[in-house]
Amino acid sequence: MGKITDIQPQARNKGRVNLYIDDKFFCGLEKLTVLSHRLQIGDEVDPDALGTLVADSEATTAFDKAAKYLGMRPRTEKEMRTYLEGKNYMPETVDATLAKLKAYGYIDDAEYCRMYIETYRHKSGARKLAAELWQKGVARELADEALQELDDQSEEVTRMAEKYLRSHSPDKQKLTAYLLRHGFAYETVKSALRALDVAFVNPYDED
């Protein structure tokens, strides 16, 4: 048996506390867990039994927080791991929560890639989409596989060029650089501008 000697609020997360048994740090846990199980300083506890109880309770609260986080928008596995780790959950709780989310289909990086590309393909080319997906922690092979389904983006480039020309002077070099910065393929930009009767100018050519 051991004695709970202190329960201190965490400095970075006011919704969680640090629990000490026999003057030694035991674990971090939700305030709700402390209240629901009536844990108080001075209580005699079995550390093994308490560890099991806390793990079950933490898993429930971690899953609830993860579900609310997903309610804002879809997340990659890396984004969710970073979020849960930022809430100071134990590594095993984070791993178990992610496994449960994936089992339920709430987190699916391959599907995330497909949805992300479909949503942003109208304003970003394959190179930029790939970089954005990598930034979000998606494995390169998953991003590359999803981008293989991205068909010719001539229509997207044409629409962006037309929109640009409505509000900017027809500077050929600036327009070309603008489209390339958005990640569209060199040949696609060249072809689209030719169709618009705008001469293609490679902004990276030396004078």
C-alpha positions as CSV (number, residue, x, y, z in Angstrom):
1,M,0.0,0.0,0.0
2,G,1.0,3.6,-0.4
3,K,-0.3,7.0,0.7
4,I,-1.4,9.9,-1.6
5,T,0.9,12.7,-0.3
6,D,0.1,15.4,-2.8
7,I,-2.2,16.4,-5.7
8,Q,-0.8,19.4,-7.7
9,P,-2.4,21.2,-10.7
10,Q,-0.2,20.9,-13.8
11,A,1.3,24.2,-14.8
12,R,0.6,23.8,-18.5
13,N,-2.8,22.1,-18.3
14,K,-5.2,23.3,-15.7
15,G,-7.6,20.4,-16.4
16,R,-5.0,17.9,-15.2
17,V,-3.1,17.3,-12.0
18,N,0.0,15.4,-10.9
19,L,-0.5,12.7,-8.3
20,Y,2.2,11.8,-5.7
21,I,2.3,8.6,-3.7
22,D,4.7,8.5,-0.7
23,D,6.2,11.8,-1.8
24,K,7.1,10.5,-5.3
25,F,5.4,11.4,-8.6
26,F,3.1,8.7,-9.6
27,C,1.2,9.9,-12.7
28,G,-0.6,12.8,-14.3
29,L,-4.4,12.5,-14.6
30,E,-7.6,14.4,-15.3
31,K,-9.2,16.4,-12.5
32,L,-12.4,14.6,-13.4
33,T,-10.7,11.3,-12.6
34,V,-9.7,12.6,-9.1
35,L,-13.2,13.8,-8.4
36,S,-15.0,10.8,-9.8
37,H,-12.9,8.4,-7.7
38,R,-12.8,10.7,-4.7
39,L,-9.0,10.6,-4.5
40,Q,-7.7,12.8,-1.6
41,I,-4.4,13.5,0.1
42,G,-3.9,11.0,2.9
43,D,-5.8,8.2,1.2
44,E,-4.1,4.8,1.5
45,V,-4.0,3.2,-2.0
46,D,-2.7,0.1,-3.7
47,P,-0.5,1.6,-6.5
48,D,-1.1,-1.3,-8.9
49,A,-4.9,-1.2,-8.5
50,L,-4.8,2.6,-8.7
51,G,-2.7,2.4,-11.9
52,T,-5.2,0.2,-13.6
53,L,-8.1,2.4,-12.5
54,V,-6.3,5.5,-13.7
55,A,-5.4,3.9,-17.0
56,D,-9.1,3.0,-17.7
57,S,-10.3,6.4,-16.7
58,E,-7.6,8.2,-18.7
59,A,-8.4,6.2,-21.8
60,T,-12.0,7.3,-21.6
61,T,-11.3,11.0,-21.2
62,A,-8.5,10.9,-23.8
63,F,-10.9,9.3,-26.3
64,D,-13.6,11.9,-25.5
65,K,-11.2,14.8,-26.1
66,A,-9.9,13.2,-29.3
67,A,-13.5,12.9,-30.6
68,K,-14.2,16.6,-29.8
69,Y,-10.9,17.5,-31.6
70,L,-12.0,15.6,-34.6
71,G,-15.3,17.3,-34.5
72,M,-13.6,20.6,-35.7
73,R,-12.1,19.0,-38.8
74,P,-10.5,15.7,-39.9
75,R,-7.0,15.0,-38.4
76,T,-4.0,13.0,-39.4
77,E,-2.6,10.5,-37.0
78,K,0.4,12.7,-36.4
79,E,-1.8,15.7,-35.6
80,M,-3.8,13.7,-33.1
81,R,-0.7,12.2,-31.4
82,T,0.7,15.8,-31.0
83,Y,-2.6,17.0,-29.6
84,L,-2.9,14.2,-27.0
85,E,0.7,14.4,-26.0
86,G,0.2,18.1,-25.5
87,K,-2.5,17.2,-23.0
88,N,0.1,15.3,-21.0
89,Y,-1.5,11.9,-21.4
90,M,0.8,8.9,-20.7
91,P,2.4,7.4,-23.9
92,E,0.4,4.1,-23.4
93,T,-2.8,6.1,-23.2
94,V,-2.0,8.0,-26.4
95,D,-1.1,4.8,-28.2
96,A,-4.3,3.1,-27.1
97,T,-6.5,6.0,-28.0
98,L,-5.0,6.2,-31.5
99,A,-5.5,2.5,-32.0
100,K,-9.1,2.8,-31.0
101,L,-9.7,5.8,-33.3
102,K,-8.1,4.0,-36.2
103,A,-10.1,0.8,-35.5
104,Y,-13.3,2.9,-35.7
105,G,-12.2,4.6,-38.9
106,Y,-12.1,8.0,-37.2
107,I,-8.5,8.4,-38.3
108,D,-7.4,7.2,-41.7
109,D,-4.4,8.9,-43.2
110,A,-5.1,7.5,-46.7
111,E,-8.6,8.8,-46.7
112,Y,-7.4,12.1,-45.2
113,C,-5.1,12.5,-48.2
114,R,-7.9,11.8,-50.7
115,M,-10.2,14.3,-49.0
116,Y,-7.5,16.9,-48.7
117,I,-6.5,16.7,-52.3
118,E,-10.1,16.9,-53.5
119,T,-10.7,19.9,-51.3
120,Y,-7.6,21.9,-52.3
121,R,-6.8,20.8,-55.8
122,H,-8.5,23.9,-57.2
123,K,-5.9,26.2,-55.8
124,S,-2.8,24.0,-55.3
125,G,-0.7,21.8,-57.6
126,A,0.6,18.4,-56.8
127,R,4.0,19.7,-55.4
128,K,2.3,22.0,-52.9
129,L,-0.3,19.5,-51.9
130,A,2.4,16.9,-51.2
131,A,4.4,19.4,-49.1
132,E,1.3,20.3,-47.1
133,L,0.4,16.7,-46.5
134,W,4.0,15.9,-45.4
135,Q,3.8,18.9,-43.0
136,K,0.7,17.3,-41.4
137,G,2.7,14.1,-40.7
138,V,1.3,12.0,-43.5
139,A,3.7,9.3,-44.7
140,R,5.2,10.2,-48.1
141,E,4.1,6.9,-49.7
142,L,0.5,7.6,-48.7
143,A,0.6,11.1,-50.1
144,D,2.3,10.0,-53.3
145,E,-0.2,7.2,-53.8
146,A,-3.1,9.6,-53.4
147,L,-1.6,12.2,-55.7
148,Q,-1.3,9.6,-58.4
149,E,-5.1,9.8,-58.7
150,L,-4.8,13.5,-59.4
151,D,-5.6,14.0,-63.0
152,D,-4.5,16.8,-65.3
153,Q,-4.9,20.2,-63.6
154,S,-5.2,22.4,-66.7
155,E,-8.6,23.6,-65.7
156,E,-7.5,24.6,-62.3
157,V,-4.5,26.5,-63.7
158,T,-6.6,28.2,-66.3
159,R,-9.2,29.4,-63.7
160,M,-6.4,30.7,-61.4
161,A,-4.7,32.5,-64.2
162,E,-8.0,34.1,-65.3
163,K,-8.8,35.2,-61.8
164,Y,-5.3,36.6,-61.4
165,L,-5.5,38.6,-64.6
166,R,-8.8,40.2,-63.5
167,S,-7.1,41.9,-60.6
168,H,-3.5,42.3,-61.8
169,S,-1.7,43.8,-64.8
170,P,-0.8,41.1,-67.4
171,D,2.8,40.7,-66.4
172,K,3.7,37.4,-67.9
173,Q,6.6,36.6,-65.7
174,K,4.7,37.4,-62.5
175,L,1.8,35.3,-63.5
176,T,4.0,32.4,-64.4
177,A,5.8,32.6,-61.0
178,Y,2.5,32.9,-59.2
179,L,1.2,29.7,-60.7
180,L,4.4,27.8,-60.1
181,R,4.5,28.9,-56.5
182,H,1.1,27.2,-56.1
183,G,2.8,23.9,-57.0
184,F,1.4,23.4,-60.4
185,A,3.5,21.5,-62.9
186,Y,5.8,23.4,-65.3
187,E,4.3,21.8,-68.4
188,T,0.7,22.3,-67.2
189,V,1.3,26.0,-66.6
190,K,3.0,26.4,-70.0
191,S,0.1,24.7,-71.7
192,A,-2.6,26.6,-69.9
193,L,-1.1,30.0,-70.6
194,R,-0.6,29.1,-74.2
195,A,-4.4,28.3,-74.4
196,L,-5.0,31.7,-72.8
197,D,-2.8,33.3,-75.5
198,V,-0.4,34.4,-72.8
199,A,3.2,33.7,-73.6
200,F,4.9,31.4,-71.1
201,V,7.9,33.0,-69.4
202,N,10.1,30.9,-67.1
203,P,10.7,33.1,-64.1
204,Y,13.9,31.1,-63.3
205,D,15.6,31.9,-66.6
206,E,18.5,34.2,-66.3
207,D,18.5,37.4,-68.3
